[in-house]
Amino acid sequence: MDLNGKHIVLGLTGGIACYKAAELCRALIKEGATVQVVMTEAAAQFITPVTMQALSNRPVFDSQWDAREENNMAHINLSREADAILIAPCSADFMAKLLHGRADDLLSLMCLARPIATVPLLIAPAMNREMWAHPATQRNLAQLQSDGAYLLGVGSGFQACGETGDGRMLEPQELLQDVVAFFQPKVLAGQHVLVTAGPTFEAIDPVRGITNLSSGKMGFAIARAAQEAGAQVTLVAGPVSLPTPRGVTRVDVKSAQNMLVASVDHAQAASIFIATAAVADWRPAQAADQKIKKDGSGQPPTLGFVENTDILATIAQSSRAKSGALYCVGFAAESHDLLAHATAKRARKGVPLLVGNIGPATFGQDDNALLLVDAQGAKEIPRNSKLALARLLVAEIAARLKK
């Protein structure tokens, strides 16, 4: 319930993307928000007020002359109640209205009358690719952002007109993530966070290899939480099948050596490094070029191993980390004696903060509990969803950076 207690005014303007507003309304409510729908006359040509009333469980407003308000000032009352006004879809015409401060219908009147300091305006544009690319639209967009409007971006793909390109309204779940992110405290604004996540895969031959049960969910949750907190985020991911968090730059790797190269490279621009990946300690000394076949002797093949370079220790001992320009956080998944192992690992790796969790039982699960170990001792974060834990961890890191 990431939007629990939030009151969102959902504005609909004319466009075929209005059909997505129905699912968006439901998604916002499922996350705990109350949703008040306000529609333009053009929007009602694409989806009916009856539909949106049924989904929001609130009367829909579509006229500045609506007499249901005792003072007949819906544009004032609705804007004062809102925690945010979300225009989705936001047409090219309505963007131009907002830019010039026109107020010839309830929705534009309400946007003009909103208290700018306390009621943010979020816009999700939706239009044909040529309309989106037109210099006038881009000028309008730039000025709206300069005036304080928050752009949720556009999607790219097949459009109702039959053309393909930028300008589609984002999908409801994408918009939901962006709205949730908007309300998160921006405690890492200005920071560049590098996160490693998932397992590595060390090839034995072209079809076999050594890996582990890490799902990458904790690392991906941390990447999302850091982006929500205002950071620029680079996620170096091992072989997992997880969607990339919104606004995060993803670099896919396979082996521990691949992850080392990518991590060292991206650490040069990072200010925070969070190593959640379950990196293989060893790899086969020599991977076979062809699939290793049984030879009929009943004896397994003999494999030699070499130790992989420790990614966290390497970066923690770099000049940037030692100078304080890069804050390093390690993870330790242990099967027993969590505090003792996490404390020893923190000292061995030379990092200011080590996060311990019990594995492998938590691998692939959506919840966990964490133990934060630093020079002052240990602090437990009780069991919760991995995203909730990630947000708490991000807040802890931000607090330590301030100190």
Secondary structure by P-SEA (a helix, b strand, c coil): ccccccccbbbbcccccccaaaaaaaaaaaabbbbbbbbcaaaaacccaaaaaaaacbbbbccccccccccccaaaaaaaaccbbbcccccaaaaaaaaacccccaaaaaaaacccccbbbbbbbbccccccccaaaaaaaaaaaaaccccccccccccccccccccccccaaaaaaaaaaaacccccccbbbbbbbbbbbbbccccbbbbccccaaaaaaaaaaaaaaccbbbbbcccccccccccbbbbbbccaaaaaaaaaaacccccbbbccccccccccccccccccccccccccbbbbbbbcccaaaaaaaccccccccbbbbbbbbcccaaaaaaaaaaaaacccbbbbbbcccccccccbbbbbbcccbbbbbccccaaaaaaaaaaaaaaaaac
